[in-house]
Amino acid sequence: MDSFDYIVVGGGTAGCILAARLSEDPRRRVLLLEAGGTDKGFWVPIPAGFSKLLSGSAFNWRFNTEPEPNTYDRPIVVPRGKGLGGSTLINGMIFVRGQKQDFDGWAQRGATGWGYDDVLPYFKKFERFDEPDADPSVRGTDGPISIVRVAERPVLSEAFLSAAEEAGFRRNPDYNGKDQEGFGYYQVNQRGGRRWTVVDGYLRPALSRPNLKVVTHAQVLRLVLDGRRVTGVVFRRDGKEETATASGEVLLTAGAVQSPHLMELSGIGHPEVLKAAGIPVVHALPGVGNNYQDHFATRMNWRVKKPITLNEQTRGIALAKAVAQYFLTRKGILTLGTGLAHGFVKTRPGLAGPDVQYFFMHASYANAADRSLDHLPGMTIGVTQLRPHSVGSIHAKSADPLTPPAIRPNFLAVEEDRACLAAGMRIARDIVGQKAMDPYRAFEMNPGPDCRTDDDFVEFARRTGQTIYHPVGTCSMGTGPQAVVDPHLRVVGLSGLRVVDASVMPTLVSANTAAAVMMVAEKAADLIKADSRA
C-alpha cells in the first residue's frame, strides 16, 4: 500500500471520528483499517434489534471472560462491536456523559488537560441534543451525534418514576446537564426512530474525500517498528498479508480489549506477560493490559399483575402490529433499546455524586444470556455500581493474533464494590415496594424474598451478574509507572503511535462509556492536529 500520514487501526467509535476529523485537512492522507465489514445489516438501524445483534456474531466479536472464582467460574460474555461503527452498531444506544468528578479525577491522577472544564467543550462539540429545554451552557445542539429522549411512556415506567419520588428521590429531566442525580427517561443515540451511529454522524459524510481510504475485512496482525518508532502495520486481507506505512502516526483505536492485545502481539508490554505468551520483547511497557475496569450489573425482576409489558407485546399479533407501526411511523416498542427509565442514586450520605445507576424496563428475561423474554408479564431493574474498585487485566494468551486474549475482570474482588451493589439492590427493592407500584407489582422473582442480607444480595450477584459492556483502562493515560500513554495519548517510550479509545481512561466514568469515547476521540483529533503543526 501507499504511505499515509495517519493509519487508524479500528473502525469503531473512536476510529470513525478520528478518520473523519483528520481527513478534514486535504493535505493529509488517512487510512482507516477495520477487521469487520460495513455497517449494513437489517437489524442495525432498528433500535430493538440490539438483542439480535448482541447474541449474534455478524457485528460482534463476542469475547468471553476467563473463569474466575468471584463469579463461580462462569464465562461472562463481553460483546465488542465488529464492523464500521464498532459498538455503536450493537449497543443499547444509552447516552450518558458521567459526572464532573470523573474527569477531574483523571486530571488528578496525572491525565493533565482532561479535567471536566477541559473536556466539556468536546462533549458539546459532537452533541446534537436539540430538545427545547437543553441548557446551552452545558449541552451541544448542532453536532454530528443525534441524542433524543426515549419517546415511549408506558404506564409501568410512569409508575416506577412515581414510586421513586415516593421513596424520596427527585426527577431529573437532564442527567447529562449540571447534576446527574435523580430519575427520569434515558437519552439515546437515535434520529427519527432509528439508531444513530458514528458512521451516520462522522464517517459517511467523509467518505467522498479523496484523501480518506477505508479498507474493511482488514485484520491488523502487528505494528511495524523501526527502533523506537512505529512506522506502519501489517494486516491480513483476503488471506494475504499486506503492509501499510505511516509517515506521520499510527492511531490505535481497536478498543479496550483489542488495543492492548495488538500492542502485546507487537512485542510492547510487560516482559513477563510477553514471555509467557511466546512473544519477543520489543519495548517493555508494564502497564499494557492492566487496569481493566468494567461495570458489573445484576438484574432484579418482578412478576407484573397485568399484561402491559414487552413480554406480551413482542409475541404473536401484538408483535405484528408493533412491526407495522414501526415501519409506518418509526414509533412504538421497536424504538426501545436496553434502558427506558433511569435512576442515579447515592447509596450512603456524604458522597459527592451518585454511585449506583438503574436501568428500568417493562420486561423480564427468561434467559439473560440469550436475551429471550418471559412468557408472563414482568419488569426488570438493572443495578450497577458506577465506580468499581475491582481491577482486572486483558493479556495475550499466545503469539497467534487470531487467539482471543485472556480477559480477567476480577469482579467483586473489593469489599466496597460488594457493599455498594447490595445497597443499590436494597434501594431498588424499596422503590418497587412503594404504593405507586401496588396496582402492578405481583411478587419479586429475582433475587426473591429469601434474599435478605447483604451476603444474600452479593451471592445473587456472583451467581447471575453480567458485564454491561463498558471495558476501559487497559492502556491507561497518565504519568506514573503504569501509564501506557501520556496526556497527549502518545505511547510512552515510542514515537509514531497513539492510542485513542476507551482503553486510555484512567478510571471508569459514572456512565455508559460511548459518550466518553466520543469525547476522547474529538479531543485527540485536536491534540494530533496541534502536535503536527508544532
Secondary structure, DSSP 8 states (H G I E B T S, - for coil): --EEEEEEE--SHHHHHHHHHHTTSTTS-EEEE-SS--S--TTSSSGGGHHHHHHSSSSB--EEB---GGGTT---EE--B-STTGGGGTS--B-----HHHHHHHHHTT-TT-SHHHHHHHHHHHEE---TT--TTT--BSSSEE-EE-----HHHHHHHHHHHHTT--B-S-TTTT---EEEE-EESEETTEE--HIIIIIHHHTT-TTEEEE-S-EEEEEEEETTEEEEEEEEETTEEEEEEEEEEEEE-SHHHHHHHHHHHTTEE-HHHHHHTT---SEE-TTTT-SBB--EEEEEEEEESSS-SHHHHTSHHHHHHHHHHHHHHS-SGGG--S-SEEEEE-SSTT-SS--EEEEEES--EEETTTTEE-SS-EEEEEEEESS----BEEE-SSS-TTS--EEE--TT-SHHHHHHHHHHHHHHHHHHTSGGGTTTEEEEEES-TT--SHHHHHHHHHHH-EE-S--B-TT-BSSSTT-SB-TT-BBTT-BSEEE-SGGG-SS--SS-SHHHHHHHHHHHHHHHHHHHH-
